[in-house]
Amino acid sequence: MEKLSPQIHYSEEKLSRTIVKTVTYRLFILLLDFTTIFLLTHKTKVALGFMIVSNIYTTIGYFLHERTWDKIKWGKMIYRKK
């Protein structure tokens, strides 16, 4: 594989990919949040409440973080088959 110059060539993530990554990551985090809070409190309502509230604002934050980093060309390389 020939390495292309990162100053000239870079990849860009499609919006649909970012959305799917955001949703799958959030589902994983929902389970972790619920499990952790439930194990600490032994209260389902508290665990559900925390899980819902925290995941609303952190989902938005994750999405914005991903889209911002996708616009940064630093560290991106693509490879071309010979």
N, CA, C and O atoms as a Maestro MAE file, in Angstrom:
{
 s_m_m2io_version
 :::
 2.0.0
}

f_m_ct {
 s_m_title
 :::
 protein
 m_atom[328] {
  # First column is atom index #
  i_m_mmod_type
  r_m_x_coord
  r_m_y_coord
  r_m_z_coord
  i_m_residue_number
  s_m_chain_name
  s_m_pdb_residue_name
  s_m_pdb_atom_name
  i_m_atomic_number
  :::
  1 25 0.834 -1.188 0.000 1 A "MET " " N  " 7
  2 3 0.000 0.000 0.000 1 A "MET " " CA " 6
  3 2 0.875 1.247 0.000 1 A "MET " " C  " 6
  4 15 1.875 1.331 0.713 1 A "MET " " O  " 8
  5 25 0.481 2.178 -0.794 2 A "GLU " " N  " 7
  6 3 1.207 3.448 -0.866 2 A "GLU " " CA " 6
  7 2 0.571 4.438 0.104 2 A "GLU " " C  " 6
  8 15 -0.643 4.641 0.102 2 A "GLU " " O  " 8
  9 25 1.399 5.038 0.914 3 A "LYS " " N  " 7
  10 3 0.909 6.019 1.885 3 A "LYS " " CA " 6
  11 2 0.805 7.372 1.201 3 A "LYS " " C  " 6
  12 15 1.774 7.845 0.608 3 A "LYS " " O  " 8
  13 25 -0.365 8.000 1.279 4 A "LEU " " N  " 7
  14 3 -0.567 9.309 0.668 4 A "LEU " " CA " 6
  15 2 -0.248 10.401 1.670 4 A "LEU " " C  " 6
  16 15 -0.362 10.196 2.879 4 A "LEU " " O  " 8
  17 25 0.138 11.526 1.186 5 A "SER " " N  " 7
  18 3 0.506 12.642 2.040 5 A "SER " " CA " 6
  19 2 -0.710 13.144 2.823 5 A "SER " " C  " 6
  20 15 -1.726 13.493 2.220 5 A "SER " " O  " 8
  21 25 -0.622 13.187 4.171 6 A "PRO " " N  " 7
  22 3 -1.761 13.662 4.962 6 A "PRO " " CA " 6
  23 2 -2.031 15.151 4.758 6 A "PRO " " C  " 6
  24 15 -3.108 15.634 5.109 6 A "PRO " " O  " 8
  25 25 -1.063 15.888 4.191 7 A "GLN " " N  " 7
  26 3 -1.301 17.303 3.929 7 A "GLN " " CA " 6
  27 2 -2.224 17.493 2.720 7 A "GLN " " C  " 6
  28 15 -2.869 18.533 2.584 7 A "GLN " " O  " 8
  29 25 -2.281 16.487 1.850 8 A "ILE " " N  " 7
  30 3 -3.079 16.603 0.628 8 A "ILE " " CA " 6
  31 2 -4.338 15.745 0.684 8 A "ILE " " C  " 6
  32 15 -5.407 16.180 0.254 8 A "ILE " " O  " 8
  33 25 -4.217 14.545 1.204 9 A "HIS " " N  " 7
  34 3 -5.332 13.603 1.223 9 A "HIS " " CA " 6
  35 2 -5.796 13.364 2.660 9 A "HIS " " C  " 6
  36 15 -4.987 13.225 3.577 9 A "HIS " " O  " 8
  37 25 -7.074 13.320 2.825 10 A "TYR " " N  " 7
  38 3 -7.636 12.987 4.131 10 A "TYR " " CA " 6
  39 2 -9.007 12.373 3.913 10 A "TYR " " C  " 6
  40 15 -9.621 12.540 2.859 10 A "TYR " " O  " 8
  41 25 -9.469 11.670 4.914 11 A "SER " " N  " 7
  42 3 -10.796 11.056 4.823 11 A "SER " " CA " 6
  43 2 -11.783 11.910 5.597 11 A "SER " " C  " 6
  44 15 -11.398 12.681 6.476 11 A "SER " " O  " 8
  45 25 -13.041 11.769 5.269 12 A "GLU " " N  " 7
  46 3 -14.087 12.500 5.967 12 A "GLU " " CA " 6
  47 2 -15.196 11.528 6.299 12 A "GLU " " C  " 6
  48 15 -15.603 10.720 5.465 12 A "GLU " " O  " 8
  49 25 -15.681 11.613 7.518 13 A "GLU " " N  " 7
  50 3 -16.735 10.712 7.973 13 A "GLU " " CA " 6
  51 2 -18.095 11.252 7.546 13 A "GLU " " C  " 6
  52 15 -18.372 12.444 7.675 13 A "GLU " " O  " 8
  53 25 -18.941 10.356 7.035 14 A "LYS " " N  " 7
  54 3 -20.291 10.760 6.648 14 A "LYS " " CA " 6
  55 2 -21.135 11.002 7.893 14 A "LYS " " C  " 6
  56 15 -20.903 10.401 8.942 14 A "LYS " " O  " 8
  57 25 -22.117 11.888 7.763 15 A "LEU " " N  " 7
  58 3 -23.026 12.206 8.858 15 A "LEU " " CA " 6
  59 2 -23.724 10.947 9.373 15 A "LEU " " C  " 6
  60 15 -23.878 10.780 10.583 15 A "LEU " " O  " 8
  61 25 -24.146 10.066 8.473 16 A "SER " " N  " 7
  62 3 -24.859 8.844 8.886 16 A "SER " " CA " 6
  63 2 -23.971 7.950 9.747 16 A "SER " " C  " 6
  64 15 -24.460 7.317 10.683 16 A "SER " " O  " 8
  65 25 -22.676 7.889 9.446 17 A "ARG " " N  " 7
  66 3 -21.748 7.094 10.251 17 A "ARG " " CA " 6
  67 2 -21.630 7.681 11.659 17 A "ARG " " C  " 6
  68 15 -21.635 6.949 12.649 17 A "ARG " " O  " 8
  69 25 -21.523 9.012 11.736 18 A "THR " " N  " 7
  70 3 -21.429 9.662 13.043 18 A "THR " " CA " 6
  71 2 -22.683 9.399 13.863 18 A "THR " " C  " 6
  72 15 -22.595 9.165 15.069 18 A "THR " " O  " 8
  73 25 -23.839 9.434 13.230 19 A "ILE " " N  " 7
  74 3 -25.099 9.199 13.943 19 A "ILE " " CA " 6
  75 2 -25.165 7.760 14.465 19 A "ILE " " C  " 6
  76 15 -25.550 7.539 15.613 19 A "ILE " " O  " 8
  77 25 -24.795 6.780 13.635 20 A "VAL " " N  " 7
  78 3 -24.818 5.373 14.064 20 A "VAL " " CA " 6
  79 2 -23.819 5.153 15.200 20 A "VAL " " C  " 6
  80 15 -24.132 4.457 16.166 20 A "VAL " " O  " 8
  81 25 -22.624 5.735 15.100 21 A "LYS " " N  " 7
  82 3 -21.640 5.615 16.178 21 A "LYS " " CA " 6
  83 2 -22.172 6.235 17.468 21 A "LYS " " C  " 6
  84 15 -21.990 5.678 18.551 21 A "LYS " " O  " 8
  85 25 -22.824 7.379 17.350 22 A "THR " " N  " 7
  86 3 -23.384 8.055 18.520 22 A "THR " " CA " 6
  87 2 -24.445 7.191 19.187 22 A "THR " " C  " 6
  88 15 -24.435 7.036 20.409 22 A "THR " " O  " 8
  89 25 -25.353 6.631 18.412 23 A "VAL " " N  " 7
  90 3 -26.455 5.827 18.960 23 A "VAL " " CA " 6
  91 2 -25.927 4.554 19.616 23 A "VAL " " C  " 6
  92 15 -26.340 4.222 20.727 23 A "VAL " " O  " 8
  93 25 -25.022 3.838 18.952 24 A "THR " " N  " 7
  94 3 -24.513 2.592 19.528 24 A "THR " " CA " 6
  95 2 -23.686 2.856 20.779 24 A "THR " " C  " 6
  96 15 -23.752 2.088 21.738 24 A "THR " " O  " 8
  97 25 -22.913 3.928 20.778 25 A "TYR " " N  " 7
  98 3 -22.140 4.296 21.968 25 A "TYR " " CA " 6
  99 2 -23.077 4.643 23.121 25 A "TYR " " C  " 6
  100 15 -22.849 4.229 24.258 25 A "TYR " " O  " 8
  101 25 -24.111 5.388 22.830 26 A "ARG " " N  " 7
  102 3 -25.063 5.792 23.870 26 A "ARG " " CA " 6
  103 2 -25.782 4.598 24.459 26 A "ARG " " C  " 6
  104 15 -25.993 4.559 25.671 26 A "ARG " " O  " 8
  105 25 -26.167 3.625 23.655 27 A "LEU " " N  " 7
  106 3 -26.826 2.432 24.184 27 A "LEU " " CA " 6
  107 2 -25.908 1.702 25.166 27 A "LEU " " C  " 6
  108 15 -26.350 1.246 26.221 27 A "LEU " " O  " 8
  109 25 -24.648 1.599 24.812 28 A "PHE " " N  " 7
  110 3 -23.669 0.971 25.684 28 A "PHE " " CA " 6
  111 2 -23.536 1.754 26.993 28 A "PHE " " C  " 6
  112 15 -23.515 1.165 28.074 28 A "PHE " " O  " 8
  113 25 -23.446 3.070 26.888 29 A "ILE " " N  " 7
  114 3 -23.303 3.920 28.069 29 A "ILE " " CA " 6
  115 2 -24.576 3.889 28.931 29 A "ILE " " C  " 6
  116 15 -24.489 3.941 30.158 29 A "ILE " " O  " 8
  117 25 -25.743 3.806 28.304 30 A "LEU " " N  " 7
  118 3 -26.989 3.686 29.074 30 A "LEU " " CA " 6
  119 2 -26.940 2.475 29.998 30 A "LEU " " C  " 6
  120 15 -27.279 2.565 31.178 30 A "LEU " " O  " 8
  121 25 -26.517 1.352 29.450 31 A "LEU " " N  " 7
  122 3 -26.427 0.138 30.256 31 A "LEU " " CA " 6
  123 2 -25.405 0.283 31.381 31 A "LEU " " C  " 6
  124 15 -25.657 -0.131 32.513 31 A "LEU " " O  " 8
  125 25 -24.261 0.868 31.068 32 A "LEU " " N  " 7
  126 3 -23.238 1.079 32.099 32 A "LEU " " CA " 6
  127 2 -23.728 2.023 33.196 32 A "LEU " " C  " 6
  128 15 -23.541 1.754 34.382 32 A "LEU " " O  " 8
  129 25 -24.359 3.135 32.792 33 A "ASP " " N  " 7
  130 3 -24.876 4.097 33.770 33 A "ASP " " CA " 6
  131 2 -25.909 3.455 34.686 33 A "ASP " " C  " 6
  132 15 -25.827 3.569 35.909 33 A "ASP " " O  " 8
  133 25 -26.876 2.783 34.086 34 A "PHE " " N  " 7
  134 3 -27.932 2.163 34.890 34 A "PHE " " CA " 6
  135 2 -27.339 1.144 35.863 34 A "PHE " " C  " 6
  136 15 -27.653 1.155 37.053 34 A "PHE " " O  " 8
  137 25 -26.492 0.276 35.354 35 A "THR " " N  " 7
  138 3 -25.909 -0.775 36.184 35 A "THR " " CA " 6
  139 2 -25.115 -0.190 37.351 35 A "THR " " C  " 6
  140 15 -25.260 -0.626 38.492 35 A "THR " " O  " 8
  141 25 -24.280 0.794 37.055 36 A "THR " " N  " 7
  142 3 -23.452 1.398 38.103 36 A "THR " " CA " 6
  143 2 -24.294 2.067 39.177 36 A "THR " " C  " 6
  144 15 -24.081 1.828 40.365 36 A "THR " " O  " 8
  145 25 -25.245 2.901 38.777 37 A "ILE " " N  " 7
  146 3 -26.067 3.619 39.750 37 A "ILE " " CA " 6
  147 2 -26.953 2.645 40.532 37 A "ILE " " C  " 6
  148 15 -27.154 2.807 41.735 37 A "ILE " " O  " 8
  149 25 -27.476 1.641 39.841 38 A "PHE " " N  " 7
  150 3 -28.310 0.658 40.547 38 A "PHE " " CA " 6
  151 2 -27.485 -0.110 41.585 38 A "PHE " " C  " 6
  152 15 -27.947 -0.341 42.702 38 A "PHE " " O  " 8
  153 25 -26.272 -0.501 41.214 39 A "LEU " " N  " 7
  154 3 -25.425 -1.231 42.163 39 A "LEU " " CA " 6
  155 2 -25.048 -0.366 43.370 39 A "LEU " " C  " 6
  156 15 -24.885 -0.881 44.476 39 A "LEU " " O  " 8
  157 25 -24.909 0.946 43.156 40 A "LEU " " N  " 7
  158 3 -24.561 1.840 44.257 40 A "LEU " " CA " 6
  159 2 -25.753 2.188 45.157 40 A "LEU " " C  " 6
  160 15 -25.600 2.349 46.368 40 A "LEU " " O  " 8
  161 25 -26.949 2.302 44.547 41 A "THR " " N  " 7
  162 3 -28.119 2.762 45.305 41 A "THR " " CA " 6
  163 2 -29.150 1.672 45.577 41 A "THR " " C  " 6
  164 15 -29.920 1.775 46.532 41 A "THR " " O  " 8
  165 25 -29.174 0.643 44.757 42 A "HIS " " N  " 7
  166 3 -30.199 -0.415 44.813 42 A "HIS " " CA " 6
  167 2 -31.604 0.165 44.606 42 A "HIS " " C  " 6
  168 15 -32.590 -0.377 45.106 42 A "HIS " " O  " 8
  169 25 -31.678 1.277 43.861 43 A "LYS " " N  " 7
  170 3 -32.966 1.924 43.576 43 A "LYS " " CA " 6
  171 2 -33.118 2.085 42.066 43 A "LYS " " C  " 6
  172 15 -32.351 2.793 41.414 43 A "LYS " " O  " 8
  173 25 -34.134 1.402 41.531 44 A "THR " " N  " 7
  174 3 -34.372 1.423 40.094 44 A "THR " " CA " 6
  175 2 -34.731 2.820 39.602 44 A "THR " " C  " 6
  176 15 -34.222 3.258 38.571 44 A "THR " " O  " 8
  177 25 -35.603 3.527 40.325 45 A "LYS " " N  " 7
  178 3 -36.029 4.864 39.888 45 A "LYS " " CA " 6
  179 2 -34.864 5.845 39.843 45 A "LYS " " C  " 6
  180 15 -34.767 6.642 38.909 45 A "LYS " " O  " 8
  181 25 -33.994 5.802 40.818 46 A "VAL " " N  " 7
  182 3 -32.825 6.690 40.842 46 A "VAL " " CA " 6
  183 2 -31.911 6.359 39.666 46 A "VAL " " C  " 6
  184 15 -31.428 7.263 38.983 46 A "VAL " " O  " 8
  185 25 -31.672 5.081 39.428 47 A "ALA " " N  " 7
  186 3 -30.804 4.660 38.324 47 A "ALA " " CA " 6
  187 2 -31.387 5.073 36.980 47 A "ALA " " C  " 6
  188 15 -30.661 5.556 36.111 47 A "ALA " " O  " 8
  189 25 -32.699 4.888 36.802 48 A "LEU " " N  " 7
  190 3 -33.341 5.285 35.551 48 A "LEU " " CA " 6
  191 2 -33.295 6.802 35.354 48 A "LEU " " C  " 6
  192 15 -33.016 7.278 34.254 48 A "LEU " " O  " 8
  193 25 -33.565 7.552 36.409 49 A "GLY " " N  " 7
  194 3 -33.541 9.006 36.326 49 A "GLY " " CA " 6
  195 2 -32.177 9.533 35.939 49 A "GLY " " C  " 6
  196 15 -32.053 10.366 35.042 49 A "GLY " " O  " 8
  197 25 -31.157 9.044 36.618 50 A "PHE " " N  " 7
  198 3 -29.789 9.458 36.296 50 A "PHE " " CA " 6
  199 2 -29.445 9.090 34.866 50 A "PHE " " C  " 6
  200 15 -28.883 9.896 34.125 50 A "PHE " " O  " 8
  201 25 -29.785 7.865 34.483 51 A "MET " " N  " 7
  202 3 -29.477 7.368 33.148 51 A "MET " " CA " 6
  203 2 -30.098 8.264 32.075 51 A "MET " " C  " 6
  204 15 -29.432 8.606 31.098 51 A "MET " " O  " 8
  205 25 -31.335 8.637 32.241 52 A "ILE " " N  " 7
  206 3 -32.031 9.456 31.241 52 A "ILE " " CA " 6
  207 2 -31.450 10.860 31.172 52 A "ILE " " C  " 6
  208 15 -31.114 11.335 30.087 52 A "ILE " " O  " 8
  209 25 -31.328 11.520 32.297 53 A "VAL " " N  " 7
  210 3 -30.856 12.910 32.314 53 A "VAL " " CA " 6
  211 2 -29.428 13.023 31.797 53 A "VAL " " C  " 6
  212 15 -29.141 13.858 30.940 53 A "VAL " " O  " 8
  213 25 -28.541 12.194 32.309 54 A "SER " " N  " 7
  214 3 -27.138 12.322 31.909 54 A "SER " " CA " 6
  215 2 -26.923 11.983 30.444 54 A "SER " " C  " 6
  216 15 -26.033 12.541 29.802 54 A "SER " " O  " 8
  217 25 -27.720 11.082 29.915 55 A "ASN " " N  " 7
  218 3 -27.501 10.672 28.534 55 A "ASN " " CA " 6
  219 2 -28.096 11.629 27.506 55 A "ASN " " C  " 6
  220 15 -27.747 11.556 26.328 55 A "ASN " " O  " 8
  221 25 -28.969 12.506 27.920 56 A "ILE " " N  " 7
  222 3 -29.473 13.516 26.989 56 A "ILE " " CA " 6
  223 2 -28.365 14.495 26.641 56 A "ILE " " C  " 6
  224 15 -28.069 14.707 25.465 56 A "ILE " " O  " 8
  225 25 -27.746 15.097 27.657 57 A "TYR " " N  " 7
  226 3 -26.725 16.101 27.348 57 A "TYR " " CA " 6
  227 2 -25.402 15.487 26.898 57 A "TYR " " C  " 6
  228 15 -24.678 16.110 26.121 57 A "TYR " " O  " 8
  229 25 -25.069 14.292 27.360 58 A "THR " " N  " 7
  230 3 -23.811 13.703 26.911 58 A "THR " " CA " 6
  231 2 -23.902 13.172 25.477 58 A "THR " " C  " 6
  232 15 -22.885 13.115 24.785 58 A "THR " " O  " 8
  233 25 -25.088 12.786 25.019 59 A "THR " " N  " 7
  234 3 -25.255 12.376 23.620 59 A "THR " " CA " 6
  235 2 -25.011 13.555 22.697 59 A "THR " " C  " 6
  236 15 -24.325 13.423 21.683 59 A "THR " " O  " 8
  237 25 -25.558 14.688 23.037 60 A "ILE " " N  " 7
  238 3 -25.347 15.897 22.236 60 A "ILE " " CA " 6
  239 2 -23.864 16.271 22.249 60 A "ILE " " C  " 6
  240 15 -23.301 16.619 21.211 60 A "ILE " " O  " 8
  241 25 -23.240 16.200 23.408 61 A "GLY " " N  " 7
  242 3 -21.819 16.510 23.518 61 A "GLY " " CA " 6
  243 2 -20.959 15.580 22.690 61 A "GLY " " C  " 6
  244 15 -20.031 16.030 22.017 61 A "GLY " " O  " 8
  245 25 -21.252 14.287 22.729 62 A "TYR " " N  " 7
  246 3 -20.492 13.311 21.946 62 A "TYR " " CA " 6
  247 2 -20.637 13.583 20.452 62 A "TYR " " C  " 6
  248 15 -19.649 13.564 19.719 62 A "TYR " " O  " 8
  249 25 -21.855 13.835 20.003 63 A "PHE " " N  " 7
  250 3 -22.106 14.101 18.587 63 A "PHE " " CA " 6
  251 2 -21.311 15.326 18.125 63 A "PHE " " C  " 6
  252 15 -20.649 15.276 17.088 63 A "PHE " " O  " 8
  253 25 -21.369 16.416 18.882 64 A "LEU " " N  " 7
  254 3 -20.642 17.635 18.525 64 A "LEU " " CA " 6
  255 2 -19.132 17.402 18.539 64 A "LEU " " C  " 6
  256 15 -18.415 17.924 17.685 64 A "LEU " " O  " 8
  257 25 -18.654 16.630 19.497 65 A "HIS " " N  " 7
  258 3 -17.240 16.295 19.584 65 A "HIS " " CA " 6
  259 2 -16.790 15.522 18.347 65 A "HIS " " C  " 6
  260 15 -15.756 15.844 17.762 65 A "HIS " " O  " 8
  261 25 -17.548 14.516 17.946 66 A "GLU " " N  " 7
  262 3 -17.223 13.718 16.760 66 A "GLU " " CA " 6
  263 2 -17.203 14.563 15.491 66 A "GLU " " C  " 6
  264 15 -16.284 14.445 14.681 66 A "GLU " " O  " 8
  265 25 -18.210 15.414 15.315 67 A "ARG " " N  " 7
  266 3 -18.282 16.236 14.105 67 A "ARG " " CA " 6
  267 2 -17.144 17.259 14.065 67 A "ARG " " C  " 6
  268 15 -16.612 17.555 12.995 67 A "ARG " " O  " 8
  269 25 -16.779 17.789 15.207 68 A "THR " " N  " 7
  270 3 -15.671 18.741 15.267 68 A "THR " " CA " 6
  271 2 -14.364 18.050 14.886 68 A "THR " " C  " 6
  272 15 -13.602 18.573 14.073 68 A "THR " " O  " 8
  273 25 -14.100 16.886 15.465 69 A "TRP " " N  " 7
  274 3 -12.868 16.177 15.166 69 A "TRP " " CA " 6
  275 2 -12.833 15.705 13.720 69 A "TRP " " C  " 6
  276 15 -11.749 15.585 13.149 69 A "TRP " " O  " 8
  277 25 -13.978 15.433 13.111 70 A "ASP " " N  " 7
  278 3 -13.982 15.012 11.710 70 A "ASP " " CA " 6
  279 2 -13.495 16.135 10.798 70 A "ASP " " C  " 6
  280 15 -12.974 15.862 9.717 70 A "ASP " " O  " 8
  281 25 -13.650 17.359 11.201 71 A "LYS " " N  " 7
  282 3 -13.226 18.497 10.392 71 A "LYS " " CA " 6
  283 2 -11.727 18.796 10.544 71 A "LYS " " C  " 6
  284 15 -11.166 19.557 9.756 71 A "LYS " " O  " 8
  285 25 -11.089 18.206 11.539 72 A "ILE " " N  " 7
  286 3 -9.663 18.426 11.769 72 A "ILE " " CA " 6
  287 2 -8.871 17.425 10.932 72 A "ILE " " C  " 6
  288 15 -9.034 16.214 11.082 72 A "ILE " " O  " 8
  289 25 -8.022 17.934 10.060 73 A "LYS " " N  " 7
  290 3 -7.272 17.072 9.145 73 A "LYS " " CA " 6
  291 2 -6.068 16.411 9.816 73 A "LYS " " C  " 6
  292 15 -5.572 15.399 9.320 73 A "LYS " " O  " 8
  293 25 -5.594 16.953 10.915 74 A "TRP " " N  " 7
  294 3 -4.421 16.429 11.591 74 A "TRP " " CA " 6
  295 2 -4.595 14.952 11.953 74 A "TRP " " C  " 6
  296 15 -5.604 14.561 12.540 74 A "TRP " " O  " 8
  297 25 -3.605 14.146 11.595 75 A "GLY " " N  " 7
  298 3 -3.604 12.739 11.975 75 A "GLY " " CA " 6
  299 2 -4.407 11.821 11.081 75 A "GLY " " C  " 6
  300 15 -4.477 10.622 11.353 75 A "GLY " " O  " 8
  301 25 -5.018 12.335 10.019 76 A "LYS " " N  " 7
  302 3 -5.797 11.491 9.116 76 A "LYS " " CA " 6
  303 2 -4.928 11.062 7.949 76 A "LYS " " C  " 6
  304 15 -4.193 11.865 7.374 76 A "LYS " " O  " 8
  305 25 -5.023 9.789 7.609 77 A "MET " " N  " 7
  306 3 -4.324 9.262 6.445 77 A "MET " " CA " 6
  307 2 -5.240 8.277 5.748 77 A "MET " " C  " 6
  308 15 -6.016 7.575 6.397 77 A "MET " " O  " 8
  309 25 -5.154 8.225 4.442 78 A "ILE " " N  " 7
  310 3 -5.857 7.197 3.691 78 A "ILE " " CA " 6
  311 2 -4.819 6.450 2.872 78 A "ILE " " C  " 6
  312 15 -3.761 6.995 2.556 78 A "ILE " " O  " 8
  313 25 -5.110 5.236 2.539 79 A "TYR " " N  " 7
  314 3 -4.182 4.405 1.783 79 A "TYR " " CA " 6
  315 2 -4.830 4.007 0.480 79 A "TYR " " C  " 6
  316 15 -6.040 3.793 0.406 79 A "TYR " " O  " 8
  317 25 -4.007 3.911 -0.548 80 A "ARG " " N  " 7
  318 3 -4.485 3.551 -1.875 80 A "ARG " " CA " 6
  319 2 -3.823 2.223 -2.259 80 A "ARG " " C  " 6
  320 15 -2.619 2.048 -2.071 80 A "ARG " " O  " 8
  321 25 -4.615 1.294 -2.796 81 A "LYS " " N  " 7
  322 3 -4.068 0.012 -3.269 81 A "LYS " " CA " 6
  323 2 -3.291 0.252 -4.549 81 A "LYS " " C  " 6
  324 15 -3.680 1.073 -5.379 81 A "LYS " " O  " 8
  325 25 -2.189 -0.470 -4.704 82 A "LYS " " N  " 7
  326 3 -1.384 -0.358 -5.934 82 A "LYS " " CA " 6
  327 2 -2.003 -1.138 -7.055 82 A "LYS " " C  " 6
  328 15 -1.466 -1.160 -8.162 82 A "LYS " " O  " 8
  :::
 }
 m_bond[327] {
  # First column is bond index #
  i_m_from
  i_m_to
  i_m_order
  :::
  1 1 2 1
  2 2 3 1
  3 3 4 2
  4 3 5 1
  5 5 6 1
  6 6 7 1
  7 7 8 2
  8 7 9 1
  9 9 10 1
  10 10 11 1
  11 11 12 2
  12 11 13 1
  13 13 14 1
  14 14 15 1
  15 15 16 2
  16 15 17 1
  17 17 18 1
  18 18 19 1
  19 19 20 2
  20 19 21 1
  21 21 22 1
  22 22 23 1
  23 23 24 2
  24 23 25 1
  25 25 26 1
  26 26 27 1
  27 27 28 2
  28 27 29 1
  29 29 30 1
  30 30 31 1
  31 31 32 2
  32 31 33 1
  33 33 34 1
  34 34 35 1
  35 35 36 2
  36 35 37 1
  37 37 38 1
  38 38 39 1
  39 39 40 2
  40 39 41 1
  41 41 42 1
  42 42 43 1
  43 43 44 2
  44 43 45 1
  45 45 46 1
  46 46 47 1
  47 47 48 2
  48 47 49 1
  49 49 50 1
  50 50 51 1
  51 51 52 2
  52 51 53 1
  53 53 54 1
  54 54 55 1
  55 55 56 2
  56 55 57 1
  57 57 58 1
  58 58 59 1
  59 59 60 2
  60 59 61 1
  61 61 62 1
  62 62 63 1
  63 63 64 2
  64 63 65 1
  65 65 66 1
  66 66 67 1
  67 67 68 2
  68 67 69 1
  69 69 70 1
  70 70 71 1
  71 71 72 2
  72 71 73 1
  73 73 74 1
  74 74 75 1
  75 75 76 2
  76 75 77 1
  77 77 78 1
  78 78 79 1
  79 79 80 2
  80 79 81 1
  81 81 82 1
  82 82 83 1
  83 83 84 2
  84 83 85 1
  85 85 86 1
  86 86 87 1
  87 87 88 2
  88 87 89 1
  89 89 90 1
  90 90 91 1
  91 91 92 2
  92 91 93 1
  93 93 94 1
  94 94 95 1
  95 95 96 2
  96 95 97 1
  97 97 98 1
  98 98 99 1
  99 99 100 2
  100 99 101 1
  101 101 102 1
  102 102 103 1
  103 103 104 2
  104 103 105 1
  105 105 106 1
  106 106 107 1
  107 107 108 2
  108 107 109 1
  109 109 110 1
  110 110 111 1
  111 111 112 2
  112 111 113 1
  113 113 114 1
  114 114 115 1
  115 115 116 2
  116 115 117 1
  117 117 118 1
  118 118 119 1
  119 119 120 2
  120 119 121 1
  121 121 122 1
  122 122 123 1
  123 123 124 2
  124 123 125 1
  125 125 126 1
  126 126 127 1
  127 127 128 2
  128 127 129 1
  129 129 130 1
  130 130 131 1
  131 131 132 2
  132 131 133 1
  133 133 134 1
  134 134 135 1
  135 135 136 2
  136 135 137 1
  137 137 138 1
  138 138 139 1
  139 139 140 2
  140 139 141 1
  141 141 142 1
  142 142 143 1
  143 143 144 2
  144 143 145 1
  145 145 146 1
  146 146 147 1
  147 147 148 2
  148 147 149 1
  149 149 150 1
  150 150 151 1
  151 151 152 2
  152 151 153 1
  153 153 154 1
  154 154 155 1
  155 155 156 2
  156 155 157 1
  157 157 158 1
  158 158 159 1
  159 159 160 2
  160 159 161 1
  161 161 162 1
  162 162 163 1
  163 163 164 2
  164 163 165 1
  165 165 166 1
  166 166 167 1
  167 167 168 2
  168 167 169 1
  169 169 170 1
  170 170 171 1
  171 171 172 2
  172 171 173 1
  173 173 174 1
  174 174 175 1
  175 175 176 2
  176 175 177 1
  177 177 178 1
  178 178 179 1
  179 179 180 2
  180 179 181 1
  181 181 182 1
  182 182 183 1
  183 183 184 2
  184 183 185 1
  185 185 186 1
  186 186 187 1
  187 187 188 2
  188 187 189 1
  189 189 190 1
  190 190 191 1
  191 191 192 2
  192 191 193 1
  193 193 194 1
  194 194 195 1
  195 195 196 2
  196 195 197 1
  197 197 198 1
  198 198 199 1
  199 199 200 2
  200 199 201 1
  201 201 202 1
  202 202 203 1
  203 203 204 2
  204 203 205 1
  205 205 206 1
  206 206 207 1
  207 207 208 2
  208 207 209 1
  209 209 210 1
  210 210 211 1
  211 211 212 2
  212 211 213 1
  213 213 214 1
  214 214 215 1
  215 215 216 2
  216 215 217 1
  217 217 218 1
  218 218 219 1
  219 219 220 2
  220 219 221 1
  221 221 222 1
  222 222 223 1
  223 223 224 2
  224 223 225 1
  225 225 226 1
  226 226 227 1
  227 227 228 2
  228 227 229 1
  229 229 230 1
  230 230 231 1
  231 231 232 2
  232 231 233 1
  233 233 234 1
  234 234 235 1
  235 235 236 2
  236 235 237 1
  237 237 238 1
  238 238 239 1
  239 239 240 2
  240 239 241 1
  241 241 242 1
  242 242 243 1
  243 243 244 2
  244 243 245 1
  245 245 246 1
  246 246 247 1
  247 247 248 2
  248 247 249 1
  249 249 250 1
  250 250 251 1
  251 251 252 2
  252 251 253 1
  253 253 254 1
  254 254 255 1
  255 255 256 2
  256 255 257 1
  257 257 258 1
  258 258 259 1
  259 259 260 2
  260 259 261 1
  261 261 262 1
  262 262 263 1
  263 263 264 2
  264 263 265 1
  265 265 266 1
  266 266 267 1
  267 267 268 2
  268 267 269 1
  269 269 270 1
  270 270 271 1
  271 271 272 2
  272 271 273 1
  273 273 274 1
  274 274 275 1
  275 275 276 2
  276 275 277 1
  277 277 278 1
  278 278 279 1
  279 279 280 2
  280 279 281 1
  281 281 282 1
  282 282 283 1
  283 283 284 2
  284 283 285 1
  285 285 286 1
  286 286 287 1
  287 287 288 2
  288 287 289 1
  289 289 290 1
  290 290 291 1
  291 291 292 2
  292 291 293 1
  293 293 294 1
  294 294 295 1
  295 295 296 2
  296 295 297 1
  297 297 298 1
  298 298 299 1
  299 299 300 2
  300 299 301 1
  301 301 302 1
  302 302 303 1
  303 303 304 2
  304 303 305 1
  305 305 306 1
  306 306 307 1
  307 307 308 2
  308 307 309 1
  309 309 310 1
  310 310 311 1
  311 311 312 2
  312 311 313 1
  313 313 314 1
  314 314 315 1
  315 315 316 2
  316 315 317 1
  317 317 318 1
  318 318 319 1
  319 319 320 2
  320 319 321 1
  321 321 322 1
  322 322 323 1
  323 323 324 2
  324 323 325 1
  325 325 326 1
  326 326 327 1
  327 327 328 2
  :::
 }
}
